[in-house]
Amino acid sequence: GRGRRGGYKMSVNAQPQWIWTPEKTAERNAFVRFRKVFQWNGERTDIHVTADSVYVLFVNGQYVGQGPIRSWPFKRKYDTYDITPYLQTGKNVLAVRVQHYGVGTFQYNCGPAGLWVRLQTGDVTLVSGPDWKTSIDPAFATLTPRISIQQAYEEQYDARRADRWQHVDYDDSAWADAVPVDAPELAAAELVPRDIPHLTLEPVQPKRFVSADAVR
């Protein structure tokens, strides 16, 4: 049966939906944010996540990981993380930023934009669906040049337009409700676990300061 307890959808057999924003996004190089607030019951919690084209996952404001790795459109890879260390008793938030290229590269076959998430803790399942909140990310520029024909777009980030959207105390009441993606190719795709290790993300300090320029 289905019910609610502390923000979770209570269904062992809950199936995630591919979701996106109802807002009009850039046809190419679109950046969309997603949030889901929930209550944690203290058990080990794993999350499975994938997206088209790429995602970055945060839990309670902390970076967790990014992906997915390369795969065929009909056999999509998803990533699994143990997010128990990032959770706190009571209210928590999943925050995911998805970048959709809107164009193929030498590493990526262009497909419909979307996010897919399944979180499992004990007998409680939380899945991506219309109860997630979503908004276009204003901090990332969409009109940027391609890095090369082999790759996607140059990243241009304006920190002045960023906010604390990854944190649990952020007010997302003005955000839209996510909508299911109407794309048969996503619905029919087989989802399989990632089969290579995750990349690391390690800070590297500069060796020396070379120069700085002001640009208009």
C-alpha positions in Angstrom: 0.0 0.0 0.0 0.9 3.7 -0.2 1.1 6.2 2.6 3.2 8.9 4.0 5.6 9.0 7.0 7.9 11.9 7.5 8.1 13.0 3.9 8.9 9.6 2.4 6.7 7.9 -0.1 6.0 4.6 1.5 6.1 1.9 -1.1 8.5 -1.0 -1.4 7.7 -1.3 -5.1 7.8 2.4 -6.0 9.2 3.0 -9.5 11.2 6.2 -10.2 10.0 8.4 -13.1 12.3 10.3 -15.4 11.6 14.0 -14.5 12.3 17.4 -15.8 11.3 21.0 -15.4 8.0 22.4 -16.9 9.9 25.7 -17.6 11.2 26.4 -21.0 15.0 25.7 -21.0 17.7 26.4 -23.5 17.7 23.9 -26.3 21.4 23.3 -25.7 23.5 23.4 -22.6 20.6 23.7 -20.1 21.2 23.6 -16.3 18.3 22.5 -14.1 18.2 22.1 -10.3 16.1 19.6 -8.4 15.3 19.3 -4.7 13.5 16.7 -2.5 13.1 17.3 1.2 12.5 14.2 3.4 12.8 12.9 6.9 15.4 10.3 7.8 14.7 7.3 10.1 18.3 6.5 11.0 18.9 3.5 8.8 21.6 2.9 6.2 20.5 4.8 3.1 21.6 4.1 -0.5 20.7 6.3 -3.5 20.7 5.2 -7.2 20.9 8.1 -9.6 21.4 8.8 -13.3 20.6 11.6 -15.7 20.7 12.8 -19.3 23.2 14.3 -19.9 25.1 14.6 -16.6 24.3 15.3 -12.9 25.9 16.5 -9.7 24.5 15.2 -6.4 24.4 17.0 -3.1 23.0 15.9 0.3 22.4 18.6 2.9 24.7 21.0 1.0 27.6 18.5 0.8 28.9 17.3 -2.5 28.4 13.5 -3.0 29.2 12.7 -6.6 28.6 13.2 -10.3 28.0 11.1 -13.4 26.9 9.1 -15.1 29.6 7.3 -17.1 29.3 6.7 -20.9 26.6 4.3 -22.0 24.3 3.5 -24.8 20.9 5.2 -24.9 19.1 1.8 -24.7 21.3 0.6 -21.8 21.9 3.4 -19.3 24.3 3.3 -16.4 23.3 4.5 -12.9 25.5 5.3 -9.9 25.0 4.1 -6.3 26.1 6.0 -3.2 25.8 5.2 0.5 24.7 8.6 1.7 24.2 7.6 5.4 27.2 9.8 6.5 25.6 12.9 5.0 22.2 12.5 6.7 21.0 13.9 10.0 18.1 13.0 12.2 14.9 14.7 11.0 14.8 16.9 7.9 17.2 16.3 5.0 17.4 17.4 1.4 18.5 15.8 -1.8 19.7 18.4 -4.3 20.7 17.5 -7.9 21.9 19.7 -10.7 21.5 18.3 -14.2 23.2 19.6 -17.3 21.6 18.6 -20.6 23.9 19.1 -23.6 21.2 19.0 -26.3 23.9 17.9 -28.8 25.9 14.8 -29.3 29.6 14.5 -28.6 32.3 11.8 -29.1 31.4 10.5 -25.6 27.6 11.0 -25.6 24.6 10.2 -27.8 22.1 13.0 -27.5 18.8 12.0 -25.8 15.9 13.5 -24.0 16.7 15.6 -20.8 15.8 13.9 -17.5 16.7 12.9 -14.0 16.1 9.4 -12.4 16.5 8.8 -8.7 15.7 5.9 -6.3 16.6 6.1 -2.6 16.3 3.1 -0.3 16.4 3.1 3.5 15.1 0.0 5.2 11.7 -0.7 3.8 11.2 2.9 2.8 11.6 4.0 -0.9 11.8 7.6 -2.2 11.7 8.1 -5.9 11.9 10.9 -8.5 8.5 12.1 -9.4 6.1 15.1 -9.5 6.6 15.7 -5.8 10.2 17.0 -6.5 10.8 20.8 -6.8 12.7 22.1 -9.8 14.2 25.4 -11.2 16.5 26.5 -13.9 20.0 27.3 -12.4 20.7 31.0 -13.1 24.4 30.8 -12.1 25.4 28.8 -15.2 25.5 30.5 -18.7 24.0 28.5 -21.5 25.3 30.5 -24.4 28.9 29.2 -24.3 31.2 27.8 -27.0 31.8 24.1 -27.5 35.2 23.0 -26.1 35.7 21.1 -29.3 33.7 18.9 -31.7 34.6 15.9 -29.5 33.3 17.5 -26.3 30.4 19.5 -24.9 30.4 23.1 -23.7 32.7 25.5 -21.9 31.6 26.1 -18.3 30.9 29.7 -17.4 29.7 30.1 -13.8 28.6 33.4 -12.2 28.9 33.0 -8.4 27.0 36.3 -7.9 23.8 34.5 -9.1 24.2 31.5 -7.0 22.4 30.8 -3.7 22.1 28.1 -1.1 19.7 25.8 -3.0 21.6 22.7 -2.0 20.9 23.2 1.7 18.0 21.9 3.7 16.9 25.4 5.0 16.5 26.8 1.5 13.0 28.1 0.6 12.0 26.3 -2.6 8.3 27.3 -2.4 8.6 29.4 -5.6 10.0 26.5 -7.5 7.9 24.5 -10.0 6.8 20.9 -9.5 8.8 18.5 -11.6 7.0 16.8 -14.5 7.4 13.3 -15.9 9.4 13.1 -19.2 7.3 11.9 -22.1 10.0 10.0 -23.9 9.6 6.3 -24.9 13.3 5.9 -25.3 13.9 6.8 -21.7 11.0 4.6 -20.4 12.3 1.6 -22.5 15.9 1.9 -21.6 17.5 -0.8 -19.4 19.2 0.6 -16.3 22.4 -1.1 -15.2 24.9 -0.4 -12.4 28.1 1.5 -13.1 30.8 -1.0 -13.8 34.0 1.2 -13.2 35.1 3.1 -10.1 34.1 6.6 -9.4 36.4 9.4 -10.2 37.9 11.3 -7.3 37.5 15.0 -6.7 40.5 16.3 -4.8 41.5 19.9 -4.2 44.9 20.9 -5.7 46.6 24.0 -4.5 48.3 26.3 -7.0 52.1 26.2 -7.1 52.4 29.9 -7.9 50.4 33.0 -8.9 51.1 33.9 -12.6 48.8 36.8 -13.4 45.2 38.2 -13.2 43.3 40.3 -15.7 40.1 42.3 -15.6 37.8 41.7 -18.5 34.6 43.4 -19.7 
